[in-house]
Amino acid sequence: MADLPSVSRRTLFGGALAAGALAAIPTSATAAEEAVNAPRRPGQRSMIGVPFERHQTVRIALIGLGNRGKSMIGGWSAVPGAVVTAVCDIRADRAKAAADKLAAAGRPRPAEYGGSADAYQKMLARDDIDLVYIATPWEFHYAQGKAALLAGKHVGVELPIATELDQLWDLVNTSEQTRKHLFLAENCSYGRNELAILKMAHAGVFGEVTNGHGGYLHDLRELLFSDTYYTDAWRRKWHTRSTASFYPMHGLAPIAACMDVNRGDRFATLRATATEPKGLADYRKRHMPPGHPSWKETYVNGDLVTCLIETEQGRIIRAEHDVSSPRPYSRINSLAGSRGIVEDYPARIYVEPDHSGHAWKDFGPYRERHDHWLWKKLKDDPNLGGHGGMDYVLQWRIVQQMRAGLVPDIDVYDSAAWCSPVPLSVVSLARGGKPVAVPDFTRGGWTKPRPGLDSQPSEMPG
């Protein structure tokens, strides 16, 4: 969306936290409860269980029209009852190209904003926007998300919603103050396998769930060093700034849903480890010509950053991030309990009493048996597309919830919890991998079971 801001000497992810407040981070779940359950400010109320107001038509504005934002335009405009009313990018030509694309497809031409870093602020002043979708580089998500809330809009933000702990808290507080929802646009939570595994977990297929593994293992080296894919190399530059688990949410969020995090359980503590940063420098040495801008960079983020998260109920989650190593793609998607285990990439299962002999079995029949209603409904939709269809399922569900006046599957508390490993991994690694407490963004609301991604079937309003 915009040029990268200057980066101070302090760790960007940790912000003030990393600069001097490390000692203020509690190191036990008990201390965390005491630290984060402060009374809400006057006028703040929990957003748990708060439905969207009903919308006959959901009017959507997009901020950020690079690779991700551009790829989502078609889906937003194709969902029944949705219309894109405005598009924005600091590069005005991108906004025009997006508007041209929609007009060529026979859709209403959206208003265009661009040409300056604050163009999105002008767009947010419009009164024909119900939902703002943000797909800019990570460093802009917090400010743009907060501005959209303050403008009275609901907000969907690409991963992560913010990169610092105080920013996560501020988004929670701002959502509660404005009574508008802000949520992570976590498409992998709507993956067909992920939703089937969620239903299986809730049906007791794995017995008592004890542990899970999820992450984002994706060899991005070629794209990270491309001069055109990530504008201004913004994503590669994060690897020069901090040692953190940048992007574990794709695998972490589905496992958290299976464990009813924020719905009867919660993340309690996190400890992180990181390997040496070897992959990007090695790739540069072998593939980048002398004089390439990357030769001025020093990579500090570990190739594999692993977070071990313990929940209040004693479950363990291993969340991993690695985009710097040669490897096939995987989000891991592993869930285990007292009666069996499932693993993805490739999808396979072993559960008792169905199986014996210590050999993996085919996951396919179990997915068919436990297919989520969203996939049963949308798997033949001609608009289904984007990452195997999960992008459109996410978009359809968001619009449906807003039109029907439903409670969102993913709320600001889920979003903050799922993104908290980003700054908390910085703190843990600075402490030599010691555990740090995960804040309770719900302020005690996690103890009450409630619906989430494992929703009941419902129709798109006519």
C-alpha positions as CSV (number, residue, x, y, z in Angstrom):
1,M,0.0,0.0,0.0
2,A,2.7,2.5,1.0
3,D,6.4,2.8,1.1
4,L,8.1,1.2,4.2
5,P,8.4,3.6,7.1
6,S,11.8,4.0,8.8
7,V,12.6,1.4,11.3
8,S,14.1,2.4,14.7
9,R,16.9,0.5,16.4
10,R,14.5,-1.2,18.8
11,T,12.8,-4.4,17.7
12,L,9.8,-3.4,15.6
13,F,7.6,-6.3,16.6
14,G,8.2,-5.8,20.3
15,G,7.9,-2.0,20.1
16,A,8.1,-0.5,23.6
17,L,7.7,-4.1,24.9
18,A,11.0,-5.1,23.4
19,A,12.7,-1.8,24.3
20,G,12.4,-2.0,28.0
21,A,9.2,-3.6,29.3
22,L,10.2,-7.2,29.1
23,A,10.1,-7.6,32.9
24,A,6.5,-6.5,32.8
25,I,5.5,-9.6,30.9
26,P,4.2,-12.2,33.4
27,T,5.7,-15.7,33.1
28,S,2.9,-17.8,34.4
29,A,-0.8,-18.2,33.5
30,T,-1.8,-16.9,37.0
31,A,0.3,-13.8,36.6
32,A,-1.2,-13.3,33.2
33,E,-4.7,-13.4,34.6
34,E,-3.8,-10.7,37.1
35,A,-2.1,-8.6,34.5
36,V,-4.7,-8.5,31.8
37,N,-8.1,-8.6,33.6
38,A,-8.2,-4.9,34.3
39,P,-11.6,-3.3,34.2
40,R,-12.7,-2.1,30.8
41,R,-12.8,1.6,30.1
42,P,-16.1,3.5,30.4
43,G,-18.3,2.7,27.4
44,Q,-16.5,-0.6,26.6
45,R,-18.4,-3.8,26.5
46,S,-17.4,-7.3,25.3
47,M,-18.0,-8.1,21.6
48,I,-18.4,-11.8,22.4
49,G,-21.8,-12.9,21.0
50,V,-22.6,-9.6,19.4
51,P,-24.2,-10.1,16.0
52,F,-23.7,-8.0,12.9
53,E,-26.5,-5.6,12.2
54,R,-28.5,-6.9,9.2
55,H,-27.5,-5.6,5.8
56,Q,-29.6,-6.0,2.7
57,T,-26.5,-5.4,0.7
58,V,-22.9,-5.5,2.1
59,R,-20.9,-2.6,0.6
60,I,-17.2,-3.4,0.7
61,A,-14.1,-1.2,0.4
62,L,-10.7,-2.6,-0.3
63,I,-7.4,-1.1,1.0
64,G,-4.3,-2.6,-0.7
65,L,-4.4,-3.9,-4.2
66,G,-1.2,-5.8,-4.6
67,N,-1.0,-9.6,-5.0
68,R,-3.5,-10.5,-2.3
69,G,-5.9,-7.6,-2.6
70,K,-6.1,-7.9,-6.3
71,S,-6.8,-11.7,-6.1
72,M,-9.7,-11.2,-3.8
73,I,-11.7,-8.6,-5.8
74,G,-13.5,-11.1,-8.0
75,G,-14.7,-13.1,-5.0
76,W,-16.0,-10.1,-3.1
77,S,-18.0,-8.9,-6.1
78,A,-19.3,-12.4,-6.8
79,V,-20.9,-13.2,-3.4
80,P,-24.7,-12.7,-3.6
81,G,-25.7,-9.5,-1.9
82,A,-22.2,-7.9,-2.0
83,V,-20.9,-5.0,-3.9
84,V,-17.5,-3.3,-4.0
85,T,-18.1,0.4,-3.6
86,A,-14.5,1.7,-3.2
87,V,-10.9,0.6,-3.8
88,C,-7.7,2.2,-2.6
89,D,-4.0,1.8,-3.1
90,I,-1.2,4.3,-2.7
91,R,-0.4,3.5,-6.3
92,A,-3.4,5.1,-8.1
93,D,-2.9,2.9,-11.2
94,R,-3.7,-0.2,-9.1
95,A,-7.0,1.4,-7.9
96,K,-7.9,2.2,-11.5
97,A,-7.0,-1.3,-12.7
98,A,-9.2,-2.8,-10.0
99,A,-12.1,-0.6,-10.9
100,D,-11.6,-1.4,-14.6
101,K,-11.6,-5.1,-13.8
102,L,-14.9,-4.9,-12.0
103,A,-16.5,-2.7,-14.6
104,A,-15.4,-5.0,-17.4
105,A,-17.0,-7.9,-15.5
106,G,-20.3,-6.0,-15.5
107,R,-20.1,-4.9,-11.9
108,P,-20.7,-1.3,-10.6
109,R,-17.6,0.7,-11.0
110,P,-16.2,1.5,-7.5
111,A,-14.8,4.8,-6.4
112,E,-11.1,5.0,-6.7
113,Y,-8.6,6.3,-4.1
114,G,-4.9,6.5,-4.3
115,G,-1.8,8.6,-4.9
116,S,-1.0,9.3,-1.2
117,A,-0.3,7.4,2.0
118,D,-3.5,8.8,3.6
119,A,-5.8,8.2,0.7
120,Y,-7.5,5.4,2.6
121,Q,-8.5,8.0,5.3
122,K,-10.5,9.9,2.6
123,M,-12.1,6.7,1.5
124,L,-13.2,5.8,5.0
125,A,-15.2,9.0,5.2
126,R,-17.7,7.6,2.8
127,D,-21.1,6.6,4.0
128,D,-21.6,3.7,1.6
129,I,-19.1,1.3,3.2
130,D,-20.1,-1.5,5.6
131,L,-17.0,-3.7,5.5
132,V,-13.4,-2.7,4.9
133,Y,-11.0,-5.4,3.7
134,I,-7.3,-4.7,4.3
135,A,-4.6,-6.4,2.3
136,T,-1.6,-4.1,2.7
137,P,1.9,-5.0,3.9
138,W,1.9,-6.1,7.6
139,E,3.2,-2.9,9.0
140,F,0.1,-0.9,8.0
141,H,-2.6,-3.3,9.2
142,Y,-2.9,-1.9,12.7
143,A,-3.3,1.8,11.8
144,Q,-5.6,1.1,8.9
145,G,-7.7,-1.4,10.9
146,K,-8.1,1.0,13.8
147,A,-9.0,3.9,11.5
148,A,-11.7,1.8,9.8
149,L,-13.2,0.9,13.2
150,L,-13.2,4.6,14.3
151,A,-14.9,5.4,11.0
152,G,-17.8,3.1,12.0
153,K,-17.0,0.2,9.7
154,H,-16.6,-3.5,10.3
155,V,-13.1,-4.7,9.3
156,G,-11.5,-7.8,7.9
157,V,-7.7,-7.8,8.0
158,E,-5.2,-10.1,6.3
159,L,-2.6,-11.7,8.5
160,P,-1.6,-10.5,11.0
161,I,-4.1,-7.8,12.3
162,A,-1.1,-6.2,14.1
163,T,2.5,-7.0,14.9
164,E,2.9,-5.6,18.5
165,L,1.2,-6.6,21.7
166,D,0.0,-3.1,22.6
167,Q,-1.5,-2.8,19.1
168,L,-3.4,-6.1,19.5
169,W,-4.9,-4.8,22.8
170,D,-5.7,-1.4,21.2
171,L,-7.7,-3.1,18.4
172,V,-9.6,-5.2,21.0
173,N,-10.4,-2.0,23.0
174,T,-11.3,0.0,19.9
175,S,-13.7,-2.8,18.7
176,E,-15.4,-2.8,22.1
177,Q,-15.6,1.0,22.1
178,T,-17.0,1.4,18.5
179,R,-19.2,-1.8,18.7
180,K,-17.8,-2.8,15.3
181,H,-16.2,-6.1,14.5
182,L,-12.6,-6.5,13.5
183,F,-11.5,-10.0,12.5
184,L,-8.6,-11.8,10.9
185,A,-9.4,-12.8,7.3
186,E,-8.0,-16.3,8.0
187,N,-8.9,-18.2,4.9
188,C,-7.2,-21.4,6.0
189,S,-9.8,-21.7,8.8
190,Y,-12.3,-22.3,6.0
191,G,-10.2,-24.9,4.3
192,R,-12.2,-28.1,3.6
193,N,-9.8,-30.4,5.5
194,E,-9.5,-28.0,8.4
195,L,-13.3,-27.6,8.8
196,A,-13.8,-31.4,8.6
197,I,-11.1,-32.0,11.2
198,L,-12.9,-29.4,13.4
199,K,-16.1,-31.3,13.2
200,M,-14.4,-34.6,13.9
201,A,-12.7,-33.1,17.0
202,H,-16.1,-31.9,18.3
203,A,-17.7,-35.3,17.5
204,G,-15.1,-37.0,19.6
205,V,-13.4,-38.9,16.8
206,F,-10.0,-38.3,18.4
207,G,-11.1,-38.9,22.0
208,E,-9.8,-36.3,24.4
209,V,-7.7,-33.9,22.3
210,T,-4.3,-33.4,23.9
211,N,-2.1,-31.8,21.3
212,G,-1.8,-30.3,17.8
213,H,0.7,-29.0,15.3
214,G,0.1,-26.2,12.8
215,G,2.1,-23.7,10.9
216,Y,3.2,-22.1,7.7
217,L,6.0,-24.0,5.9
218,H,6.4,-22.5,2.5
219,D,9.5,-22.0,0.4
220,L,9.1,-18.3,-0.6
221,R,12.7,-17.7,-1.4
222,E,12.2,-17.1,-5.1
223,L,9.3,-14.7,-4.4
224,L,11.1,-13.0,-1.6
225,F,13.9,-12.1,-3.9
226,S,11.7,-11.2,-6.9
227,D,11.9,-7.5,-7.9
228,T,8.3,-7.4,-8.8
229,Y,6.2,-9.8,-6.6
230,Y,6.4,-8.1,-3.1
231,T,6.4,-4.4,-3.8
232,D,9.6,-2.8,-2.5
233,A,10.6,-6.2,-1.2
234,W,8.5,-5.4,1.9
235,R,8.2,-9.0,3.0
236,R,11.9,-9.8,2.7
237,K,12.8,-6.8,4.7
238,W,10.9,-8.1,7.7
239,H,13.7,-10.8,7.9
240,T,16.2,-8.0,8.6
241,R,14.3,-6.5,11.5
242,S,13.4,-9.1,14.1
243,T,13.6,-12.7,15.2
244,A,9.9,-13.6,15.4
245,S,7.3,-16.1,14.3
246,F,6.0,-13.8,11.5
247,Y,3.1,-15.8,10.1
248,P,2.1,-19.0,12.0
249,M,-1.7,-18.3,11.9
250,H,-2.6,-20.4,8.9
251,G,-1.8,-23.5,10.8
252,L,-2.4,-22.3,14.3
253,A,-5.9,-20.9,13.9
254,P,-7.5,-24.2,12.8
255,I,-5.9,-26.1,15.6
256,A,-7.0,-23.5,18.1
257,A,-10.6,-23.9,16.9
258,C,-10.4,-27.6,17.4
259,M,-9.3,-27.0,21.0
260,D,-12.1,-24.4,21.6
261,V,-9.6,-21.7,22.3
262,N,-11.6,-18.7,23.7
263,R,-14.6,-21.0,24.0
264,G,-13.7,-23.1,27.0
265,D,-9.9,-23.0,26.8
266,R,-7.3,-20.4,26.1
267,F,-3.6,-19.9,25.2
268,A,-1.8,-19.7,28.5
269,T,1.9,-19.6,27.9
270,L,4.3,-19.5,24.9
271,R,7.9,-20.4,24.5
272,A,9.8,-20.0,21.2
273,T,13.0,-21.4,19.6
274,A,14.7,-20.3,16.4
275,T,17.3,-21.8,14.1
276,E,20.1,-19.8,12.7
277,P,19.2,-17.5,9.7
278,K,21.0,-19.4,6.9
279,G,18.4,-19.9,4.1
280,L,18.0,-16.4,2.6
281,A,21.7,-15.6,2.7
282,D,22.5,-18.9,1.0
283,Y,19.9,-18.3,-1.7
284,R,21.2,-14.8,-2.3
285,K,24.7,-16.1,-2.7
286,R,23.7,-18.7,-5.3
287,H,21.1,-16.7,-7.2
288,M,21.3,-12.9,-6.9
289,P,23.7,-10.9,-9.1
290,P,26.3,-8.5,-7.6
291,G,24.7,-5.1,-7.0
292,H,21.3,-6.4,-6.2
293,P,19.7,-4.4,-3.3
294,S,19.5,-7.5,-1.2
295,W,23.3,-7.5,-0.8
296,K,23.0,-4.6,1.6
297,E,20.7,-6.6,3.9
298,T,21.6,-8.7,6.9
299,Y,19.0,-11.4,7.7
300,V,18.4,-12.0,11.4
301,N,15.2,-14.0,11.6
302,G,15.7,-17.7,12.1
303,D,14.7,-20.0,9.2
304,L,12.5,-22.1,11.4
305,V,10.8,-20.4,14.4
306,T,8.8,-22.7,16.6
307,C,6.3,-21.7,19.2
308,L,5.2,-24.2,21.9
309,I,1.9,-23.0,23.3
310,E,0.3,-24.5,26.4
311,T,-3.4,-24.0,27.0
312,E,-5.2,-23.4,30.3
313,Q,-6.6,-27.0,30.0
314,G,-3.1,-28.5,29.6
315,R,-3.2,-29.0,25.8
316,I,0.0,-28.4,23.8
317,I,0.2,-26.7,20.3
318,R,3.4,-26.5,18.2
319,A,3.2,-23.6,15.8
320,E,5.9,-23.3,13.1
321,H,7.0,-20.7,10.6
322,D,9.6,-21.3,7.8
323,V,9.7,-19.5,4.5
324,S,13.5,-19.5,4.0
325,S,14.2,-23.2,3.4
326,P,13.9,-25.6,0.5
327,R,10.9,-27.8,1.3
328,P,7.4,-28.8,0.0
329,Y,4.5,-26.7,1.2
330,S,2.8,-27.6,4.4
331,R,0.5,-26.2,7.1
332,I,1.0,-29.4,9.1
333,N,-2.6,-29.6,10.3
334,S,-2.1,-32.3,12.9
335,L,-4.4,-33.0,15.7
336,A,-4.1,-35.9,18.3
337,G,-6.0,-37.2,21.2
338,S,-6.6,-40.3,23.4
339,R,-8.2,-42.2,20.5
340,G,-6.2,-41.2,17.4
341,I,-4.5,-38.7,15.2
342,V,-5.0,-36.9,11.9
343,E,-2.2,-35.3,9.8
344,D,-2.4,-33.4,6.6
345,Y,0.2,-33.0,3.8
346,P,-0.6,-35.7,2.8
347,A,-4.0,-36.1,4.5
348,R,-4.0,-39.3,6.6
349,I,-5.7,-40.6,9.7
350,Y,-5.4,-43.3,12.4
351,V,-8.2,-43.6,15.0
352,E,-9.4,-46.4,17.3
353,P,-11.4,-48.6,17.1
354,D,-11.5,-48.2,13.3
355,H,-7.9,-48.8,12.7
356,S,-5.1,-51.1,13.9
357,G,-1.7,-52.3,12.8
358,H,0.1,-48.9,13.2
359,A,-0.5,-47.9,9.6
360,W,-2.0,-44.7,8.3
361,K,-5.4,-44.8,6.6
362,D,-7.2,-42.8,4.0
363,F,-8.6,-39.5,5.3
364,G,-11.1,-39.2,2.4
365,P,-14.0,-41.2,3.8
366,Y,-13.8,-39.3,7.1
367,R,-13.9,-35.9,5.3
368,E,-17.0,-37.0,3.4
369,R,-18.7,-38.1,6.6
370,H,-17.8,-34.9,8.5
371,D,-17.8,-32.4,5.7
372,H,-18.7,-28.9,7.0
373,W,-22.0,-27.5,5.8
374,L,-20.3,-24.6,4.1
375,W,-18.4,-27.0,1.8
376,K,-21.5,-29.1,1.2
377,K,-23.3,-25.9,0.1
378,L,-20.5,-24.2,-1.9
379,K,-18.4,-26.9,-3.4
380,D,-20.2,-26.7,-6.7
381,D,-20.6,-22.9,-6.7
382,P,-19.1,-21.7,-10.0
383,N,-17.4,-18.8,-8.2
384,L,-15.6,-21.1,-5.8
385,G,-11.9,-20.3,-6.1
386,G,-8.8,-19.0,-4.5
387,H,-6.4,-21.4,-2.6
388,G,-8.5,-24.4,-3.4
389,G,-11.8,-22.6,-2.8
390,M,-11.2,-21.5,0.8
391,D,-10.9,-17.8,-0.2
392,Y,-14.4,-17.7,-1.6
393,V,-15.8,-19.8,1.3
394,L,-14.4,-17.1,3.7
395,Q,-15.9,-14.3,1.6
396,W,-19.3,-15.9,1.2
397,R,-19.5,-16.6,4.9
398,I,-18.6,-13.1,6.0
399,V,-21.2,-11.6,3.6
400,Q,-23.8,-14.1,4.7
401,Q,-23.2,-13.3,8.4
402,M,-23.5,-9.6,7.8
403,R,-26.7,-10.0,5.7
404,A,-28.3,-12.4,8.1
405,G,-27.3,-10.5,11.3
406,L,-25.3,-13.4,12.7
407,V,-22.5,-13.5,15.2
408,P,-19.1,-13.7,13.4
409,D,-17.3,-17.1,13.4
410,I,-14.0,-15.3,14.1
411,D,-14.0,-12.3,16.4
412,V,-11.5,-9.7,17.6
413,Y,-10.5,-11.9,20.5
414,D,-9.7,-14.9,18.3
415,S,-7.8,-12.6,16.0
416,A,-5.7,-11.1,18.8
417,A,-4.9,-14.5,20.3
418,W,-4.0,-16.1,17.0
419,C,-1.6,-13.2,16.2
420,S,-0.1,-12.9,19.7
421,P,2.7,-15.4,18.9
422,V,4.2,-12.7,16.6
423,P,5.2,-10.3,19.4
424,L,5.4,-12.9,22.2
425,S,7.9,-15.0,20.2
426,V,10.1,-11.9,20.2
427,V,10.0,-11.7,24.0
428,S,10.5,-15.5,24.6
429,L,13.5,-15.6,22.2
430,A,15.0,-12.5,23.9
431,R,14.7,-14.5,27.2
432,G,16.5,-17.5,25.7
433,G,13.3,-19.4,24.9
434,K,11.7,-19.1,28.4
435,P,7.9,-19.2,28.6
436,V,5.9,-15.9,28.6
437,A,2.3,-15.5,29.4
438,V,-0.3,-15.1,26.7
439,P,-2.7,-12.3,27.5
440,D,-6.4,-13.2,27.9
441,F,-7.9,-10.8,25.4
442,T,-11.4,-11.9,26.4
443,R,-10.9,-10.7,30.0
444,G,-12.3,-14.0,31.4
445,G,-14.9,-14.6,28.6
446,W,-13.0,-17.6,27.4
447,T,-14.5,-19.8,30.1
448,K,-17.9,-19.9,28.5
449,P,-18.4,-22.4,25.6
450,R,-19.9,-20.7,22.5
451,P,-20.2,-21.3,18.7
452,G,-17.4,-20.5,16.4
453,L,-16.2,-22.0,13.1
454,D,-18.2,-25.2,13.8
455,S,-21.4,-23.3,13.0
456,Q,-24.9,-24.5,12.3
457,P,-26.2,-24.5,8.7
458,S,-28.0,-21.3,7.6
459,E,-29.0,-19.7,4.4
460,M,-27.9,-16.6,2.5
461,P,-30.7,-14.1,2.8
462,G,-32.6,-13.5,-0.5
